[in-house]
Amino acid sequence: MSTRRSVILITDGDEYANKAVQQVAKEIGGRCISASKGNPTKVTGPELVQLIKKARHDPVLVMFDDSGIVGEGAGESALKYVANHQDIEVLGIIAVAAKSRHEEWARVDVSIDCEGELTSYGVDKLGIPEMEIGRINGDTVYCLDELDVPLIVGIGDIGKMARRDDYKIGSPVTKKAVELILERSGFHGNIRGSKMANPPIGN
């Protein structure tokens, strides 16, 4: 019987997101599937599952991107496959805001704004809170409401947000989203070599 791998799914895969996610993975003692980067996603769900299984240890951070395609594109197709795979345990999803021309949106349990503050409202791509509670607009979020996952965290455009999430300063907003998922899932106590036994949530 194979061991289930613990993963965090991230709905952005451009170069800015890749640098940010790689940085955060190092800081929290996890692994990032670098092959999952792409705008749009270039690898399939089955290929990603194999890469996740080969990762040295958990948690594994995986990126998905539809690049603005209407409905379910390659990124969301791969995301659904990974999320529903029997050997994968999804700790949570980071739903990334985008200026979607097609008004695709998804429910989120909580958002983190560009200042690193938790909010019940959705946020835009700059990480600024919007008017609606519990939903976020994006281009790789169409299928999220169909998935049975413990926590969906909304944030602005990873690695950007007017430089507030730049990888050169440690991508603090993305890191806080990952920390929140790890803390809520109870996983944080098992991170090997991590200093995050009790990751701080909020400022």
LUMFIPA-110014 format. One record per residue (C-alpha): x, y, z; residue in one letter; residue number from 1. Coordinates in Angstrom, 3 decimals. Last residue first. Example, Ala and Ser with C-alpha at 12.3 -4.5 7.8 and 13.67 -1.06 7.14 Angstrom:
{drenvo {13.670; -1.060; 7.140}; "s"; 2}
{drenvo {12.300; -4.500; 7.800}; "a"; 1}
This chain:
{drenvo {1.107; 40.065; 12.122}; "n"; 203}
{drenvo {-1.324; 37.302; 11.289}; "g"; 202}
{drenvo {-0.725; 33.595; 11.673}; "i"; 201}
{drenvo {2.534; 32.710; 13.387}; "p"; 200}
{drenvo {3.867; 29.259; 12.513}; "p"; 199}
{drenvo {4.028; 26.975; 15.556}; "n"; 198}
{drenvo {6.675; 24.325; 14.953}; "a"; 197}
{drenvo {7.937; 26.480; 12.074}; "m"; 196}
{drenvo {11.685; 26.101; 12.537}; "k"; 195}
{drenvo {11.681; 23.293; 9.983}; "s"; 194}
{drenvo {14.161; 20.438; 10.014}; "g"; 193}
{drenvo {11.566; 17.938; 8.975}; "r"; 192}
{drenvo {8.033; 19.282; 8.942}; "i"; 191}
{drenvo {5.927; 17.034; 11.195}; "n"; 190}
{drenvo {4.588; 19.585; 13.662}; "g"; 189}
{drenvo {3.360; 21.725; 10.788}; "h"; 188}
{drenvo {0.878; 19.131; 9.507}; "f"; 187}
{drenvo {-2.022; 20.001; 11.801}; "g"; 186}
{drenvo {-4.120; 20.914; 8.773}; "s"; 185}
{drenvo {-4.869; 24.398; 10.117}; "r"; 184}
{drenvo {-1.175; 25.085; 10.721}; "e"; 183}
{drenvo {-0.017; 23.790; 7.355}; "l"; 182}
{drenvo {-2.708; 25.738; 5.513}; "i"; 181}
{drenvo {-1.887; 28.911; 7.442}; "l"; 180}
{drenvo {1.829; 28.479; 6.837}; "e"; 179}
{drenvo {1.243; 28.147; 3.082}; "v"; 178}
{drenvo {-0.871; 31.310; 3.035}; "a"; 177}
{drenvo {1.727; 33.131; 5.166}; "k"; 176}
{drenvo {4.464; 32.122; 2.754}; "k"; 175}
{drenvo {2.489; 33.420; -0.207}; "t"; 174}
{drenvo {2.034; 36.752; 1.552}; "v"; 173}
{drenvo {5.669; 36.949; 2.683}; "p"; 172}
{drenvo {7.256; 36.260; -0.732}; "s"; 171}
{drenvo {10.736; 36.117; 0.848}; "g"; 170}
{drenvo {11.848; 39.689; 0.220}; "i"; 169}
{drenvo {13.528; 38.820; -3.082}; "k"; 168}
{drenvo {10.559; 36.571; -3.908}; "y"; 167}
{drenvo {8.427; 39.688; -4.304}; "d"; 166}
{drenvo {5.134; 39.490; -2.403}; "d"; 165}
{drenvo {4.758; 43.182; -1.549}; "r"; 164}
{drenvo {6.230; 44.047; -4.938}; "r"; 163}
{drenvo {3.009; 45.741; -6.132}; "a"; 162}
{drenvo {1.125; 42.496; -5.434}; "m"; 161}
{drenvo {3.750; 40.459; -7.337}; "k"; 160}
{drenvo {5.246; 37.079; -6.437}; "g"; 159}
{drenvo {1.805; 35.496; -6.332}; "i"; 158}
{drenvo {-1.047; 37.625; -7.708}; "d"; 157}
{drenvo {-3.394; 38.245; -4.794}; "g"; 156}
{drenvo {-4.462; 35.694; -2.179}; "i"; 155}
{drenvo {-7.408; 33.369; -1.462}; "g"; 154}
{drenvo {-7.039; 30.429; 0.920}; "v"; 153}
{drenvo {-9.029; 27.229; 0.345}; "i"; 152}
{drenvo {-9.114; 24.795; 3.269}; "l"; 151}
{drenvo {-10.125; 21.187; 3.963}; "p"; 150}
{drenvo {-10.538; 19.979; 0.372}; "v"; 149}
{drenvo {-13.525; 18.279; -1.260}; "d"; 148}
{drenvo {-13.326; 19.613; -4.795}; "l"; 147}
{drenvo {-16.217; 20.781; -6.961}; "e"; 146}
{drenvo {-15.971; 24.372; -5.720}; "d"; 145}
{drenvo {-12.397; 24.498; -7.016}; "l"; 144}
{drenvo {-13.293; 23.739; -10.628}; "c"; 143}
{drenvo {-13.377; 27.234; -12.133}; "y"; 142}
{drenvo {-10.421; 28.538; -10.103}; "v"; 141}
{drenvo {-7.669; 28.784; -12.716}; "t"; 140}
{drenvo {-8.565; 32.165; -14.230}; "d"; 139}
{drenvo {-9.359; 34.126; -11.089}; "g"; 138}
{drenvo {-12.075; 35.923; -9.155}; "n"; 137}
{drenvo {-12.298; 35.241; -5.424}; "i"; 136}
{drenvo {-15.157; 34.457; -3.072}; "r"; 135}
{drenvo {-15.767; 34.389; 0.679}; "g"; 134}
{drenvo {-17.274; 37.803; 1.321}; "i"; 133}
{drenvo {-17.790; 40.212; -1.547}; "e"; 132}
{drenvo {-16.599; 43.816; -1.537}; "m"; 131}
{drenvo {-12.952; 43.254; -2.435}; "e"; 130}
{drenvo {-9.865; 43.238; -0.224}; "p"; 129}
{drenvo {-6.647; 44.454; -1.915}; "i"; 128}
{drenvo {-4.117; 41.718; -2.735}; "g"; 127}
{drenvo {-3.084; 43.354; -5.987}; "l"; 126}
{drenvo {-4.771; 40.519; -7.906}; "k"; 125}
{drenvo {-8.055; 41.229; -6.099}; "d"; 124}
{drenvo {-9.000; 39.967; -2.646}; "v"; 123}
{drenvo {-12.025; 38.070; -1.323}; "g"; 122}
{drenvo {-13.516; 39.076; 1.989}; "y"; 121}
{drenvo {-13.220; 37.086; 5.232}; "s"; 120}
{drenvo {-9.863; 38.726; 5.848}; "t"; 119}
{drenvo {-6.492; 37.622; 7.228}; "l"; 118}
{drenvo {-3.782; 40.280; 7.164}; "e"; 117}
{drenvo {-0.489; 39.838; 5.309}; "g"; 116}
{drenvo {-0.392; 43.418; 4.060}; "e"; 115}
{drenvo {-1.262; 42.317; 0.512}; "c"; 114}
{drenvo {-4.429; 40.633; 1.772}; "d"; 113}
{drenvo {-4.830; 37.062; 2.988}; "i"; 112}
{drenvo {-8.141; 35.397; 2.179}; "s"; 111}
{drenvo {-10.371; 32.964; 4.064}; "v"; 110}
{drenvo {-12.612; 29.999; 3.301}; "d"; 109}
{drenvo {-12.616; 30.685; -0.432}; "v"; 108}
{drenvo {-15.452; 30.092; -2.899}; "r"; 107}
{drenvo {-14.555; 30.294; -6.547}; "a"; 106}
{drenvo {-14.791; 32.744; -9.401}; "w"; 105}
{drenvo {-14.699; 32.950; -13.163}; "e"; 104}
{drenvo {-15.630; 36.413; -14.363}; "e"; 103}
{drenvo {-14.626; 35.769; -17.963}; "h"; 102}
{drenvo {-12.194; 38.647; -18.372}; "r"; 101}
{drenvo {-10.425; 37.478; -15.233}; "s"; 100}
{drenvo {-8.224; 40.046; -13.562}; "k"; 99}
{drenvo {-6.575; 37.374; -11.494}; "a"; 98}
{drenvo {-6.753; 36.203; -7.896}; "a"; 97}
{drenvo {-4.814; 33.160; -6.750}; "v"; 96}
{drenvo {-6.544; 30.319; -4.927}; "a"; 95}
{drenvo {-4.090; 28.637; -2.543}; "i"; 94}
{drenvo {-5.457; 25.138; -2.002}; "i"; 93}
{drenvo {-5.279; 22.992; 1.121}; "g"; 92}
{drenvo {-3.802; 19.920; 2.777}; "l"; 91}
{drenvo {-4.587; 17.812; -0.289}; "v"; 90}
{drenvo {-3.780; 14.177; 0.465}; "e"; 89}
{drenvo {-2.648; 12.381; -2.677}; "i"; 88}
{drenvo {-2.399; 8.617; -3.240}; "d"; 87}
{drenvo {-6.099; 8.218; -4.053}; "q"; 86}
{drenvo {-5.995; 10.893; -6.734}; "h"; 85}
{drenvo {-8.843; 13.423; -6.574}; "n"; 84}
{drenvo {-6.715; 16.528; -6.047}; "a"; 83}
{drenvo {-4.145; 15.434; -8.652}; "v"; 82}
{drenvo {-6.734; 14.809; -11.360}; "y"; 81}
{drenvo {-8.635; 17.984; -10.535}; "k"; 80}
{drenvo {-5.447; 20.067; -10.704}; "l"; 79}
{drenvo {-4.427; 18.552; -14.044}; "a"; 78}
{drenvo {-7.777; 19.473; -15.589}; "s"; 77}
{drenvo {-7.576; 22.875; -13.938}; "e"; 76}
{drenvo {-4.212; 23.622; -15.488}; "g"; 75}
{drenvo {-5.077; 22.264; -18.919}; "a"; 74}
{drenvo {-8.201; 24.395; -19.207}; "g"; 73}
{drenvo {-11.610; 24.132; -17.555}; "e"; 72}
{drenvo {-13.778; 27.110; -18.388}; "g"; 71}
{drenvo {-12.421; 29.924; -20.542}; "v"; 70}
{drenvo {-8.624; 29.913; -20.880}; "i"; 69}
{drenvo {-6.987; 32.773; -18.968}; "g"; 68}
{drenvo {-3.532; 31.227; -18.665}; "s"; 67}
{drenvo {-4.939; 27.996; -17.194}; "d"; 66}
{drenvo {-2.252; 27.662; -14.515}; "d"; 65}
{drenvo {-1.407; 24.988; -11.932}; "f"; 64}
{drenvo {1.407; 24.931; -9.366}; "m"; 63}
{drenvo {2.355; 22.160; -6.916}; "v"; 62}
{drenvo {3.825; 22.488; -3.418}; "l"; 61}
{drenvo {4.840; 19.206; -1.758}; "v"; 60}
{drenvo {4.707; 19.019; 2.031}; "p"; 59}
{drenvo {6.330; 16.560; 2.241}; "d"; 58}
{drenvo {9.543; 14.729; 1.477}; "h"; 57}
{drenvo {11.976; 13.667; -1.208}; "r"; 56}
{drenvo {9.618; 14.271; -4.126}; "a"; 55}
{drenvo {9.274; 11.148; -6.297}; "k"; 54}
{drenvo {5.595; 10.660; -5.468}; "k"; 53}
{drenvo {4.909; 14.271; -6.439}; "i"; 52}
{drenvo {6.605; 13.729; -9.798}; "l"; 51}
{drenvo {4.439; 10.666; -10.484}; "q"; 50}
{drenvo {1.304; 12.591; -9.529}; "v"; 49}
{drenvo {2.383; 15.430; -11.817}; "l"; 48}
{drenvo {2.706; 13.121; -14.812}; "e"; 47}
{drenvo {-0.765; 11.688; -14.167}; "p"; 46}
{drenvo {-2.227; 15.220; -13.999}; "g"; 45}
{drenvo {-0.592; 16.348; -17.202}; "t"; 44}
{drenvo {2.349; 18.685; -17.702}; "v"; 43}
{drenvo {2.329; 21.947; -19.676}; "k"; 42}
{drenvo {0.375; 24.257; -17.380}; "t"; 41}
{drenvo {-0.467; 27.518; -19.149}; "p"; 40}
{drenvo {1.496; 29.588; -18.261}; "n"; 39}
{drenvo {4.004; 27.108; -16.920}; "g"; 38}
{drenvo {5.383; 25.829; -13.642}; "k"; 37}
{drenvo {4.556; 22.242; -12.676}; "s"; 36}
{drenvo {8.060; 21.077; -13.612}; "a"; 35}
{drenvo {9.355; 22.946; -10.550}; "s"; 34}
{drenvo {7.492; 20.574; -8.223}; "i"; 33}
{drenvo {8.195; 22.427; -4.994}; "c"; 32}
{drenvo {9.445; 20.633; -1.891}; "r"; 31}
{drenvo {8.999; 21.391; 1.788}; "g"; 30}
{drenvo {11.253; 22.661; 4.561}; "g"; 29}
{drenvo {9.227; 25.807; 5.200}; "i"; 28}
{drenvo {11.883; 28.180; 3.847}; "e"; 27}
{drenvo {12.791; 26.066; 0.846}; "k"; 26}
{drenvo {9.155; 25.688; -0.235}; "a"; 25}
{drenvo {8.669; 29.442; 0.194}; "v"; 24}
{drenvo {11.490; 30.282; -2.214}; "q"; 23}
{drenvo {10.348; 27.765; -4.832}; "q"; 22}
{drenvo {6.809; 29.137; -4.532}; "v"; 21}
{drenvo {7.962; 32.723; -5.060}; "a"; 20}
{drenvo {10.219; 31.953; -8.004}; "k"; 19}
{drenvo {7.510; 29.851; -9.671}; "n"; 18}
{drenvo {4.827; 32.453; -9.047}; "a"; 17}
{drenvo {6.877; 35.142; -10.773}; "y"; 16}
{drenvo {7.631; 32.787; -13.668}; "e"; 15}
{drenvo {3.975; 31.888; -14.229}; "d"; 14}
{drenvo {2.276; 28.964; -12.507}; "g"; 13}
{drenvo {-0.731; 30.141; -10.550}; "d"; 12}
{drenvo {-3.538; 28.171; -8.915}; "t"; 11}
{drenvo {-1.541; 26.648; -6.047}; "i"; 10}
{drenvo {-2.149; 23.136; -4.685}; "l"; 9}
{drenvo {-0.659; 22.146; -1.327}; "i"; 8}
{drenvo {0.380; 18.516; -1.028}; "v"; 7}
{drenvo {0.687; 15.690; 1.489}; "s"; 6}
{drenvo {1.656; 12.397; -0.122}; "r"; 5}
{drenvo {-0.305; 9.243; 0.616}; "r"; 4}
{drenvo {1.877; 6.240; 1.385}; "t"; 3}
{drenvo {1.476; 3.329; -1.033}; "s"; 2}
{drenvo {0.000; 0.000; 0.000}; "m"; 1}
